[in-house]
Amino acid sequence: MTPTQKLFAALLLLLAPLAASAAEAARSFRDIPYASVNGQSLALDLYLPAGSRHAPLVVYLHGGAWNAGDKTQYPAFLVDGGFAVASVDFRSTNDAKFPANVHDIKAALRFLRAEAGHYGYRGDRIAIAGASSGAHLAALVGTTQGNRELEGTEGEHLDQSSAVQAIVSWFGASNLTTILAQSTPFGVGVRGPALQRLLGASPDEVPELARLASPVFQVDRHDPPALLLHGDQDRQMPINQLHELQGAYEAAGLPVETLILHGVGHDGGPFFQGEPAKRVLRFLRRHLSR
């Protein structure tokens, strides 16, 4: 080998790790349209982890009392932990009342399952997760596979399933017929108007709709495992909401895990780091990495 060839070979050895590193870097795709409803485009952001071409997928739903927040809010530790994350925008209650938001989310799930091969994540192992009002929607979507009233017809992939294989709920509502009675005066001030916007009336005025919108009444033996997390000082979302969904899961003989953080209120920060974040990753790996 000539000196020039040796130099070229050495350069290739030096550059190879850099090229591999670039190829394995985390990637993101922003503002992917997944459906159009009444002229309104609905979009999601997709984050793929470094070093994996076929990562399991977590679909994340932001909080915001069902009428605020957006898809820029997502727990980045999930991507760092090796999961693909799709953060989904859906119609707020300023645009349409329940079940429009659930119809949108199920359309996003069908789209994501159809496009799994194109983007390079696993379409057969999907979890749904959310915080606050997003956690309520995650639990409801996760427990209503095939429900005619909640599937909707949005999107172009009606041949695909909207089923998920796991649920993660950070301080979410589970029973809209009891939540106000369980709430502090502060909580009633927050949740009362939000429920009015969600349902179009207070829960006691539309009891059947409130039951349809409550995961505790939708649980059956076919539902996926769930991890429920809550702070015991949450003044906005009663911790009894966790216990009600836990009880419904246990009554159905389904796998359910809970994590209660002492001294923590309605705040995702403590849940998205340290041991709570590790607990979520362990749960997802156990149920999605098959």
Residue pairs with C-beta under 8 A, 6 or more apart in sequence:
1 9
24 50
24 51
25 50
26 47
26 48
26 49
26 50
26 79
27 47
27 48
28 45
28 46
28 47
28 48
29 45
29 46
29 48
29 119
30 45
31 43
31 45
32 43
32 44
32 45
32 46
33 41
33 42
33 43
34 42
34 43
34 44
34 88
34 107
34 108
34 111
34 112
34 155
35 41
35 42
35 104
35 107
35 108
35 111
35 154
35 155
35 156
36 42
37 91
37 100
37 104
37 154
40 91
40 95
42 89
42 90
42 91
42 104
42 107
42 108
42 154
43 71
43 89
44 71
44 86
44 87
44 88
44 89
44 108
44 111
44 112
45 71
45 72
45 74
45 86
45 87
46 84
46 85
46 86
46 87
46 119
47 74
47 76
47 79
47 84
47 85
47 86
47 87
48 55
48 79
48 84
48 119
48 120
48 121
49 55
49 79
49 80
49 81
49 82
49 83
49 84
51 82
52 82
52 84
53 120
54 120
54 121
54 122
55 82
55 83
55 84
55 121
55 122
56 83
56 84
56 121
56 122
56 125
56 126
56 127
56 284
56 288
56 289
57 83
57 84
57 85
57 86
57 112
57 116
57 121
57 122
57 123
57 125
57 126
57 127
58 78
58 83
58 84
58 85
58 86
58 126
58 127
58 128
58 129
58 168
58 284
59 85
59 86
59 88
59 105
59 108
59 109
59 112
59 126
59 127
59 128
59 129
59 138
59 164
60 74
60 75
60 78
60 85
60 86
60 87
60 88
60 129
60 130
60 134
61 88
61 90
61 105
61 128
61 129
61 130
61 131
61 134
61 135
61 137
61 138
62 69
62 70
62 71
62 73
62 74
62 87
62 130
62 131
62 134
63 69
63 73
63 130
63 131
63 132
63 133
63 134
63 135
63 268
64 70
64 92
64 132
64 133
64 134
65 132
65 133
65 190
65 191
65 194
65 197
66 92
66 93
66 98
66 101
66 133
66 137
66 194
66 197
66 198
67 92
67 93
67 94
67 194
67 197
68 92
69 133
69 134
70 89
71 87
71 88
71 89
72 87
73 87
74 85
74 87
75 85
75 129
75 268
75 272
75 277
77 272
77 273
77 277
77 280
77 281
78 85
78 129
78 280
78 281
78 284
79 85
81 277
81 281
81 284
82 281
82 285
83 281
83 284
83 288
84 119
84 121
84 122
86 108
86 112
88 104
88 105
88 108
90 100
90 101
90 104
90 105
90 108
90 137
91 100
91 101
91 104
92 101
93 101
93 194
93 197
93 198
94 197
97 197
97 198
97 199
97 200
98 198
98 199
98 200
98 209
98 213
99 149
99 150
99 152
99 212
99 213
101 137
102 137
102 140
102 141
102 144
102 150
102 152
103 150
103 151
103 152
103 153
103 154
104 152
104 154
105 128
105 137
105 141
106 141
106 150
106 151
106 152
106 154
106 162
107 152
107 154
107 155
107 157
107 162
108 155
109 126
109 128
109 141
109 160
109 161
109 162
109 163
109 164
110 155
110 157
110 158
110 160
110 161
110 162
111 155
111 156
111 157
111 160
112 123
112 126
113 123
113 126
113 157
113 160
113 161
113 162
114 123
114 157
114 160
115 123
116 122
116 123
116 124
117 123
122 288
125 165
125 288
125 289
125 290
126 163
126 164
126 165
126 288
127 164
127 165
127 166
127 167
127 168
127 224
127 284
127 287
127 288
128 138
128 141
128 142
128 164
128 166
128 167
128 168
129 135
129 138
129 167
129 168
129 169
129 170
129 280
130 136
130 137
130 138
130 139
130 168
130 169
130 170
130 172
131 170
131 171
131 172
131 268
131 271
132 170
132 171
132 172
132 236
132 237
132 266
132 268
133 172
133 173
133 194
134 172
135 168
135 169
135 170
135 171
135 172
135 173
136 169
136 172
136 173
136 174
136 215
138 167
138 168
138 169
138 172
139 167
139 169
139 172
139 174
139 215
139 226
139 245
140 150
140 213
140 214
140 215
140 218
141 150
141 162
141 164
142 164
142 166
142 167
142 215
142 223
142 224
142 226
143 167
143 215
143 218
143 219
143 220
143 223
144 150
144 151
144 218
145 161
145 162
145 163
145 164
145 222
145 223
147 218
149 212
150 212
151 162
163 224
164 224
165 224
165 225
165 287
165 288
166 224
166 225
166 226
166 227
166 283
166 284
166 287
166 288
167 223
167 224
167 225
167 226
167 227
168 226
168 227
168 229
168 280
168 283
168 284
169 226
169 227
169 228
169 229
169 242
169 245
170 229
170 230
170 268
170 271
171 229
171 230
171 231
171 234
171 237
171 242
171 266
171 268
171 271
172 228
172 237
172 241
173 179
173 191
173 214
173 237
173 241
174 214
174 215
174 216
174 241
174 242
174 244
174 245
174 248
175 214
175 215
175 216
175 217
175 241
175 244
175 245
176 195
176 198
176 199
176 203
176 210
176 211
176 213
176 214
177 203
177 204
177 207
177 210
177 211
177 214
178 240
178 244
179 191
179 195
179 203
179 237
179 238
179 241
180 187
180 188
180 191
180 192
180 195
180 202
180 203
182 238
182 240
182 241
183 191
183 238
184 235
184 238
186 235
186 236
187 235
187 236
187 237
187 238
190 236
191 236
191 237
192 202
195 202
195 203
196 202
198 213
199 206
199 209
199 210
199 213
200 206
200 209
203 210
204 210
211 217
215 245
215 248
216 244
216 245
216 247
216 248
219 245
219 248
219 249
219 251
219 252
219 254
220 252
221 252
221 253
221 254
223 249
223 252
223 254
224 287
225 254
225 255
225 256
225 257
225 283
225 287
226 245
226 249
226 254
226 255
226 256
226 257
227 256
227 257
227 258
227 259
227 279
227 280
227 283
228 242
228 245
228 246
228 256
228 257
228 258
228 259
229 242
229 258
229 259
229 260
229 261
229 271
229 276
229 279
229 280
230 237
230 239
230 241
230 242
230 258
230 259
230 260
230 261
231 239
231 260
231 261
231 262
231 263
231 264
231 265
231 266
231 267
231 270
231 271
232 239
232 260
232 261
232 262
232 263
232 264
233 262
233 263
233 264
233 265
234 264
234 265
234 266
235 265
235 266
236 265
236 266
237 266
239 260
242 258
242 260
245 256
246 256
246 258
249 255
249 256
250 256
257 283
259 276
259 279
261 270
261 271
261 276
264 270
264 271
270 276
271 277
271 280
